[in-house]
């Protein structure tokens, strides 16, 4: 098994790269998806979030009001740290369960938006960073996701700098331009990951 940490700044195109990896045979463990699951109604995670931030972060149906919570934490580093201290251990435990169910020669891709911020690089055999410049990120967030420029800049500022992400990268996938050509770049990286996974599986079975 090869454990890969996949990360990139918001708007860099990490989700598209993870989708392409899955098409090529990767086992995807999506931290964002798991982060939503661990705070669904009735979970200990949601109860802890409400205790920390109050019932105003709940929607009328009792689910988490994500835009409301996002507006609170992305403008306040201390509150974001509180939220992360609740959610991240729950995500880690669930991710470990999913990883253990993968086959011995699998390429297990952990899609982790805050990999650099939380110092998680040592958990993986290698780290793949999807890279785009800040102006490209901002354009995509405003034009494609419909965010206001102020909100987009706040979310970008809450993440690690581009330089910090690149420092931890073993492999960089450049996605600063149009999506045309991205699949070809992912193909080259995938061939290397699959080879490493096969070698790891052989060495473990000897």
WOJOTA-V256380 format. One record per run of one state. SS is the DSSP state (h for helix, s for strand, l for the rest). FROM is the first residue (numbers start at 0). LEN is the number of residues. If there is no record, write none. Layout:
ss={SS/SS}
from={FROM/FROM}
len={LEN/LEN}
//
This chain:
ss={l/s/l/h/l/s/h/l/h/l/h/s/l/s/l/h/l/h/l/s/l/h/l/s/l/h/l/h/l/h/l/s/l/h/l}
from={0/1/8/13/23/26/30/37/43/53/54/57/58/63/64/65/73/76/100/106/111/120/123/125/131/133/143/148/157/161/167/170/174/181/205}
len={1/7/5/10/3/4/7/6/10/1/3/1/5/1/1/8/3/24/6/5/9/3/2/6/2/10/5/9/4/6/3/4/7/24/1}
//
